[in-house]
Amino acid sequence: MTWLDRSGWQWLAPPLIGLITLAGHRSRAQADDFSLPKIDEQRLVTAGIRKIAGKHVTLYTDLPAGEVDELPAVFDAAVPMWCKYFGVREADVADWTTVGYVMRDKERFVGTRLYPESLPPFPNGYSTEGQLWIYDQPSAYYRRHLLLHEGTHLFMYRWLGGAGPPWYMEGLAELLGTHRWEKGKLTLGVMPGGKEEVPYWGRVKIVRDEYAAGRGLSLPGIMDYDNNAHLKQEPYGWCWAAAAFLDGHPLTQRAFREMQSDVRLGRAEFAQRLRERLKGDWPAISEDWRLFVVQCDYGYDFARSAIVHRPAVDLPPTGAKVTLASDRGWQSVGFKLEAGKSYRITATGRYTVAGGDKPWPCEAGGVTIRYHNGRPLGMLVGAVKGEEPSAMTPLASPEAIGLATRLTPASSGTLYLAINETSSGLADNRGTLSVEIRPE
């Protein structure tokens, strides 16, 4: 696997750039910059276009009454959530309004001048100067997703004074566009539990397919997207993945959210600022990113899947015992193993996997009722990781350990252990197992 870093960036410590505050951004984003059009509504009726009004958005559509009529309520429910995420006072946006167009037949909107000739070509949605345009979609979910995606752009430009470089702008719009809408209650920024929750969204599939085709992207490679990248669908998948990872990972979330104050910086300066904030943890972040791309799936749990690192020492001649949590991903045992030497690893203890009303009792051999990555669910697996970073983490291709095994590492490094489990399945596991490592 070649990890594409199209920029050639190195993650070094650059000089710190002076902070630009959000207050400074908002002072530049005056309401006059987002004046809304005057619309002849009687003419629209003649053209078969009707109006659906909410508090913060007025939509014009040529779709018949139905699920589309819920869109203003969805948008209005998102506004206080955008305020909370971006640190904007709700009182400041109380009178904020936008106009949008949900189109099945584009020519109707062109004929009534609701679709300006100045708009560039776009496949699904577009927003500018307080207005948004989206084409009708084959699922109600994806129609809402596009509205929230474009709404995030409008909110950022109006209340932050900018939206950052392409990867950040589109990544946040994808992150905050991914949602649940149940009985009139909205949740933003969700990690979908399965594709049935988000029909026609397809971001997980994009990352999987691109990785399988040998086009896995590094974080710097994604950050190097230019303004034309999003004429294709693949960058939306990668930008969602980067934003979801950086917003969900415990080592990156704070720094990522602090970047909201830097949205008026250029692409290189923005990346430089983020590199500065993350420089101390970058090797761990980079490895966790590669592991996420390899394992990318619905329900991915960034916090529980973050690799647990510990300072490693030489394994005592008599061996050592460690305790492994079943509800976390990869965990360092804190001991180094030497290349070419053999070690006996044995595991004891019972834990539960699969949660629910009837969780399955499990030992280190796993349960053969269900398999993951070709091995029984819950089986103990391990890998030896050297100190030098590698293009692909060895944790992506572990060895089976089970109840007991003889391990002879090909290279020296620290032993890492985990149970064979999907990232989405970690949270409902309960219990620990005891592992003994002894030199032979």
C-alpha positions as CSV (number, residue, x, y, z in Angstrom):
1,M,0.0,0.0,0.0
2,T,1.3,3.4,-1.0
3,W,0.0,6.2,1.2
4,L,-0.4,9.2,-1.0
5,D,0.9,12.4,0.4
6,R,0.5,14.7,-2.6
7,S,1.9,17.7,-0.9
8,G,5.3,16.3,0.1
9,W,4.9,17.9,3.5
10,Q,7.0,16.9,6.4
11,W,5.4,17.3,9.9
12,L,8.0,19.6,11.4
13,A,7.5,22.4,13.9
14,P,6.9,25.6,11.9
15,P,7.0,29.2,13.4
16,L,3.8,30.0,15.3
17,I,1.5,32.4,13.5
18,G,-0.5,35.0,15.5
19,L,-4.0,34.0,16.4
20,I,-7.0,35.5,14.6
21,T,-10.0,35.5,16.9
22,L,-13.5,34.4,15.9
23,A,-14.7,37.8,17.0
24,G,-12.4,39.3,14.4
25,H,-13.9,37.0,11.8
26,R,-17.5,37.9,12.6
27,S,-16.8,41.6,12.5
28,R,-15.9,41.1,8.8
29,A,-18.9,39.0,8.0
30,Q,-21.5,41.8,7.9
31,A,-25.2,41.1,7.2
32,D,-25.0,43.3,4.0
33,D,-22.6,40.7,2.5
34,F,-25.4,38.1,2.6
35,S,-28.4,40.1,1.3
36,L,-31.2,37.8,0.1
37,P,-33.0,38.1,-3.3
38,K,-36.4,39.6,-3.8
39,I,-38.6,36.9,-5.2
40,D,-41.8,37.2,-7.2
41,E,-43.7,34.4,-5.6
42,Q,-46.8,34.7,-7.9
43,R,-44.6,34.0,-10.9
44,L,-43.2,31.0,-9.1
45,V,-46.6,29.5,-8.6
46,T,-47.3,29.8,-12.3
47,A,-44.0,27.9,-12.9
48,G,-44.9,25.1,-10.6
49,I,-42.6,26.2,-7.8
50,R,-43.9,26.4,-4.2
51,K,-42.7,27.9,-1.0
52,I,-41.9,26.1,2.3
53,A,-41.0,28.4,5.1
54,G,-39.2,27.9,8.4
55,K,-37.7,30.3,10.9
56,H,-34.2,30.4,9.5
57,V,-34.7,29.1,6.0
58,T,-37.2,29.6,3.2
59,L,-37.2,26.9,0.6
60,Y,-38.6,26.9,-2.9
61,T,-39.2,23.6,-4.6
62,D,-40.8,22.0,-7.6
63,L,-41.3,18.8,-5.6
64,P,-44.8,17.8,-4.5
65,A,-45.8,17.9,-0.8
66,G,-44.3,15.1,1.2
67,E,-41.0,14.4,2.9
68,V,-39.4,17.5,1.4
69,D,-41.7,19.7,3.6
70,E,-39.8,18.6,6.7
71,L,-36.6,20.3,5.5
72,P,-37.1,23.8,7.1
73,A,-37.7,22.1,10.5
74,V,-34.5,20.1,10.0
75,F,-32.5,23.3,9.2
76,D,-34.0,25.2,12.1
77,A,-33.1,22.4,14.5
78,A,-29.5,22.5,13.2
79,V,-29.0,26.2,13.9
80,P,-28.6,25.9,17.7
81,M,-26.3,22.9,17.2
82,W,-24.1,24.8,14.8
83,C,-24.0,27.6,17.4
84,K,-22.9,25.2,20.1
85,Y,-20.2,23.5,17.9
86,F,-18.8,26.8,16.6
87,G,-19.1,28.8,19.9
88,V,-21.6,31.3,18.5
89,R,-24.2,32.8,20.8
90,E,-27.8,31.8,19.8
91,A,-29.0,35.3,20.5
92,D,-26.7,36.6,17.7
93,V,-28.3,34.3,15.1
94,A,-31.9,34.7,16.3
95,D,-32.9,36.8,13.2
96,W,-30.6,35.0,10.7
97,T,-32.4,33.8,7.5
98,T,-31.4,32.1,4.4
99,V,-33.0,31.1,1.1
100,G,-32.7,27.7,-0.6
101,Y,-33.9,25.8,-3.7
102,V,-34.7,22.1,-3.8
103,M,-34.8,21.2,-7.5
104,R,-36.1,18.3,-9.6
105,D,-36.3,20.2,-12.9
106,K,-33.4,22.7,-13.0
107,E,-34.9,24.5,-16.0
108,R,-37.9,25.7,-14.0
109,F,-35.5,27.5,-11.7
110,V,-33.4,28.9,-14.6
111,G,-36.5,30.2,-16.2
112,T,-37.6,32.1,-13.1
113,R,-34.1,33.4,-12.4
114,L,-33.8,31.4,-9.2
115,Y,-30.8,29.7,-10.7
116,P,-28.3,32.4,-11.7
117,E,-26.1,31.9,-14.8
118,S,-23.1,32.7,-12.6
119,L,-23.4,29.4,-10.7
120,P,-20.7,26.9,-11.5
121,P,-21.7,23.4,-12.5
122,F,-22.3,21.2,-9.4
123,P,-23.5,17.6,-9.1
124,N,-25.6,17.7,-5.9
125,G,-25.5,21.0,-4.0
126,Y,-24.0,24.5,-3.9
127,S,-24.2,27.5,-1.6
128,T,-23.1,31.2,-1.9
129,E,-24.0,34.6,-0.4
130,G,-26.8,33.4,1.9
131,Q,-28.4,31.0,-0.6
132,L,-28.2,27.3,-1.3
133,W,-29.2,25.0,-4.2
134,I,-29.7,21.3,-4.0
135,Y,-30.9,18.8,-6.5
136,D,-33.5,16.2,-5.4
137,Q,-32.1,13.0,-4.2
138,P,-33.2,9.3,-4.2
139,S,-33.5,9.2,-0.4
140,A,-35.0,11.5,2.2
141,Y,-31.8,11.0,4.2
142,Y,-29.5,12.3,1.5
143,R,-31.7,15.2,0.7
144,R,-31.5,16.3,4.4
145,H,-27.8,15.6,4.4
146,L,-27.2,18.0,1.4
147,L,-29.3,20.7,3.1
148,L,-27.3,20.4,6.3
149,H,-24.0,20.2,4.4
150,E,-24.7,23.5,2.5
151,G,-26.3,25.0,5.6
152,T,-23.0,24.4,7.4
153,H,-21.1,26.3,4.7
154,L,-23.6,29.2,5.0
155,F,-23.3,29.3,8.8
156,M,-19.5,29.3,8.8
157,Y,-19.2,32.1,6.2
158,R,-21.8,34.2,8.0
159,W,-20.8,33.7,11.6
160,L,-17.1,32.7,11.4
161,G,-16.2,34.9,8.4
162,G,-14.9,32.0,6.4
163,A,-14.8,28.3,6.1
164,G,-11.2,27.3,5.9
165,P,-9.3,25.5,3.1
166,P,-11.2,23.0,0.9
167,W,-10.6,19.9,3.0
168,Y,-11.7,21.5,6.2
169,M,-14.7,23.3,4.7
170,E,-16.0,20.2,3.0
171,G,-14.9,17.9,5.9
172,L,-16.8,19.9,8.5
173,A,-19.9,20.2,6.2
174,E,-19.8,16.4,5.7
175,L,-19.3,15.8,9.4
176,L,-22.1,18.0,10.5
177,G,-24.3,17.0,7.6
178,T,-24.2,13.3,8.8
179,H,-27.2,13.2,11.1
180,R,-30.1,11.4,12.6
181,W,-33.6,12.7,12.3
182,E,-36.1,10.8,14.5
183,K,-39.5,12.0,15.5
184,G,-38.6,15.6,14.9
185,K,-35.4,15.4,16.9
186,L,-32.1,16.1,15.1
187,T,-28.6,14.9,16.0
188,L,-25.6,16.2,14.1
189,G,-22.1,14.7,13.5
190,V,-23.1,11.1,14.0
191,M,-21.1,8.1,13.1
192,P,-23.7,6.0,11.3
193,G,-24.2,2.5,12.6
194,G,-24.9,1.0,9.2
195,K,-25.5,2.0,5.6
196,E,-29.2,1.5,6.0
197,E,-29.2,4.6,8.3
198,V,-27.7,6.8,5.6
199,P,-28.9,5.6,2.1
200,Y,-27.0,7.0,-0.8
201,W,-24.5,8.7,1.5
202,G,-21.6,6.3,0.6
203,R,-18.6,8.0,2.4
204,V,-17.5,4.8,4.1
205,K,-17.6,3.0,0.8
206,I,-15.5,5.6,-0.9
207,V,-12.7,5.2,1.7
208,R,-12.9,1.5,1.5
209,D,-12.8,1.3,-2.3
210,E,-10.0,3.9,-2.6
211,Y,-7.9,2.0,-0.1
212,A,-8.6,-1.3,-1.8
213,A,-7.5,0.3,-5.1
214,G,-4.1,1.3,-3.5
215,R,-5.1,5.0,-3.2
216,G,-5.1,5.4,0.6
217,L,-4.5,9.0,1.5
218,S,-2.4,10.4,4.3
219,L,-3.8,13.3,6.3
220,P,-1.4,15.8,4.7
221,G,-2.5,14.4,1.3
222,I,-6.1,15.3,2.1
223,M,-5.1,18.7,3.4
224,D,-3.5,19.5,0.0
225,Y,-6.8,19.4,-1.9
226,D,-7.3,22.4,-4.0
227,N,-10.5,24.3,-4.9
228,N,-11.3,22.0,-7.9
229,A,-10.9,18.7,-6.1
230,H,-14.6,18.4,-5.1
231,L,-15.8,18.3,-8.6
232,K,-15.4,14.5,-8.0
233,Q,-17.0,12.4,-5.3
234,E,-13.9,10.7,-3.8
235,P,-12.6,13.9,-2.0
236,Y,-15.9,14.1,-0.1
237,G,-15.3,10.7,1.3
238,W,-11.7,11.5,2.3
239,C,-12.6,14.9,3.8
240,W,-15.4,13.4,5.8
241,A,-13.0,10.7,7.1
242,A,-10.4,13.3,8.0
243,A,-12.9,15.5,9.8
244,A,-14.5,12.6,11.6
245,F,-11.2,11.3,12.7
246,L,-9.7,14.6,13.9
247,D,-12.9,15.6,15.7
248,G,-13.4,12.2,17.3
249,H,-9.8,11.2,18.3
250,P,-8.8,12.1,21.9
251,L,-5.3,13.4,20.8
252,T,-6.7,15.6,18.0
253,Q,-10.2,16.9,19.0
254,R,-9.1,20.0,20.9
255,A,-6.6,21.1,18.3
256,F,-9.0,20.4,15.5
257,R,-11.8,22.5,17.1
258,E,-9.4,25.3,17.9
259,M,-8.9,25.6,14.1
260,Q,-12.3,27.3,13.9
261,S,-10.5,30.5,14.8
262,D,-8.2,30.2,11.8
263,V,-10.8,29.8,9.0
264,R,-9.6,32.9,7.1
265,L,-6.0,31.5,6.7
266,G,-4.8,30.2,3.4
267,R,-4.4,26.5,2.8
268,A,-0.7,26.3,3.6
269,E,-1.0,28.5,6.7
270,F,-4.0,26.6,8.0
271,A,-2.2,23.3,7.7
272,Q,0.9,24.8,9.3
273,R,-1.1,25.9,12.3
274,L,-2.6,22.5,12.7
275,R,0.7,20.8,12.4
276,E,2.1,23.0,15.1
277,R,-0.7,22.1,17.5
278,L,-0.3,18.4,16.9
279,K,3.4,18.0,16.4
280,G,4.1,16.3,19.7
281,D,1.6,13.5,19.1
282,W,1.9,13.2,15.4
283,P,3.5,9.7,15.2
284,A,0.7,8.2,17.3
285,I,-2.0,10.2,15.3
286,S,-0.5,9.1,12.0
287,E,-0.6,5.4,13.0
288,D,-4.1,5.7,14.3
289,W,-5.2,7.3,11.0
290,R,-3.7,4.5,8.9
291,L,-5.4,1.9,11.2
292,F,-8.7,3.7,10.8
293,V,-8.4,3.8,7.0
294,V,-7.6,0.0,6.9
295,Q,-10.6,-0.7,9.2
296,C,-12.9,2.0,8.1
297,D,-16.4,0.9,8.9
298,Y,-19.8,2.1,10.1
299,G,-19.9,2.7,13.8
300,Y,-16.2,3.2,14.1
301,D,-15.3,4.2,17.7
302,F,-12.4,6.6,17.5
303,A,-11.9,6.9,21.3
304,R,-11.9,3.2,22.1
305,S,-9.9,2.3,18.9
306,A,-7.1,4.8,19.7
307,I,-3.9,2.7,20.3
308,V,-2.9,2.6,23.9
309,H,0.8,3.3,24.1
310,R,3.0,2.7,27.1
311,P,6.7,3.1,27.7
312,A,8.4,-0.2,26.9
313,V,11.1,-1.9,28.9
314,D,13.0,-5.2,28.3
315,L,11.0,-8.3,29.2
316,P,12.4,-9.8,32.5
317,P,14.0,-13.2,32.2
318,T,11.2,-14.8,34.2
319,G,8.6,-13.2,32.0
320,A,5.7,-10.9,33.0
321,K,1.9,-10.8,33.3
322,V,-0.3,-8.0,32.0
323,T,-4.1,-7.3,32.0
324,L,-5.9,-6.5,28.8
325,A,-9.2,-4.7,28.6
326,S,-11.7,-6.2,26.2
327,D,-13.4,-2.8,25.5
328,R,-10.4,-1.1,24.0
329,G,-8.5,-1.6,20.7
330,W,-4.7,-2.2,20.5
331,Q,-2.9,-2.0,23.8
332,S,0.9,-2.0,24.5
333,V,2.0,-4.6,27.0
334,G,4.9,-2.3,27.9
335,F,7.6,-4.9,27.1
336,K,10.0,-5.3,24.3
337,L,10.5,-8.6,22.4
338,E,13.7,-9.4,20.5
339,A,13.8,-10.5,16.8
340,G,14.5,-14.2,16.4
341,K,13.8,-15.1,20.0
342,S,10.8,-17.3,20.9
343,Y,8.2,-16.4,23.5
344,R,5.4,-18.4,25.1
345,I,2.2,-16.4,25.4
346,T,-0.8,-17.7,27.3
347,A,-4.1,-16.0,28.2
348,T,-6.6,-16.7,30.9
349,G,-9.9,-15.1,32.0
350,R,-13.4,-14.7,30.7
351,Y,-15.1,-11.6,29.3
352,T,-18.2,-10.9,27.2
353,V,-18.6,-9.8,23.7
354,A,-21.6,-8.8,21.5
355,G,-23.5,-7.1,24.3
356,G,-27.3,-6.9,24.0
357,D,-29.7,-8.9,26.1
358,K,-27.6,-12.0,25.9
359,P,-23.9,-11.2,25.7
360,W,-21.6,-14.0,24.7
361,P,-19.1,-15.3,27.3
362,C,-15.7,-15.5,25.7
363,E,-12.2,-16.7,26.4
364,A,-9.0,-15.8,24.4
365,G,-9.8,-18.5,21.8
366,G,-12.8,-16.4,20.7
367,V,-16.4,-17.5,19.9
368,T,-17.0,-19.4,16.7
369,I,-20.6,-18.2,16.4
370,R,-19.3,-15.1,14.6
371,Y,-16.1,-14.3,12.8
372,H,-14.3,-11.1,12.2
373,N,-11.4,-10.7,9.7
374,G,-11.4,-14.5,9.2
375,R,-11.0,-15.3,12.9
376,P,-13.4,-16.1,15.8
377,L,-14.8,-12.9,17.3
378,G,-13.0,-12.1,20.6
379,M,-9.9,-14.1,19.9
380,L,-6.7,-12.7,21.3
381,V,-4.4,-11.3,18.6
382,G,-1.0,-9.6,18.7
383,A,1.7,-7.8,16.8
384,V,5.2,-6.6,17.4
385,K,5.8,-2.9,16.5
386,G,9.2,-1.3,16.1
387,E,10.1,2.2,17.2
388,E,10.5,3.5,13.7
389,P,7.3,4.5,11.9
390,S,6.4,2.3,9.0
391,A,4.3,2.9,5.8
392,M,1.8,0.4,7.2
393,T,1.4,-0.3,10.8
394,P,1.9,-4.0,11.7
395,L,-1.2,-3.8,13.8
396,A,-3.2,-3.9,10.6
397,S,-2.1,-7.6,10.0
398,P,-1.8,-9.2,13.5
399,E,-1.0,-12.8,14.4
400,A,-3.5,-15.1,16.1
401,I,-2.6,-15.9,19.7
402,G,-5.7,-17.4,21.2
403,L,-5.4,-19.3,24.5
404,A,-1.7,-20.0,23.9
405,T,0.9,-19.7,21.2
406,R,4.7,-19.6,20.5
407,L,5.6,-16.2,19.0
408,T,9.0,-15.6,17.3
409,P,9.0,-12.0,16.0
410,A,10.8,-11.3,12.8
411,S,11.9,-7.8,14.1
412,S,12.4,-6.4,17.5
413,G,9.8,-4.1,19.1
414,T,7.0,-3.7,21.6
415,L,4.3,-6.3,21.8
416,Y,0.8,-5.0,21.3
417,L,-2.3,-7.1,22.0
418,A,-6.1,-6.8,21.3
419,I,-9.1,-9.0,21.0
420,N,-10.4,-9.6,17.5
421,E,-13.3,-7.2,17.4
422,T,-14.9,-4.6,15.2
423,S,-14.3,-1.0,16.4
424,S,-18.1,-0.6,16.6
425,G,-18.3,-3.6,18.9
426,L,-15.9,-2.5,21.6
427,A,-18.2,-0.4,23.7
428,D,-20.4,-3.3,24.8
429,N,-17.6,-5.7,25.7
430,R,-17.1,-6.3,29.4
431,G,-14.2,-7.8,31.4
432,T,-10.5,-8.4,31.1
433,L,-8.1,-11.2,30.4
434,S,-4.7,-11.9,31.9
435,V,-1.8,-12.5,29.6
436,E,1.5,-14.1,30.5
437,I,4.6,-13.6,28.3
438,R,7.6,-15.8,29.0
439,P,10.8,-16.2,27.0
440,E,11.5,-19.8,25.9
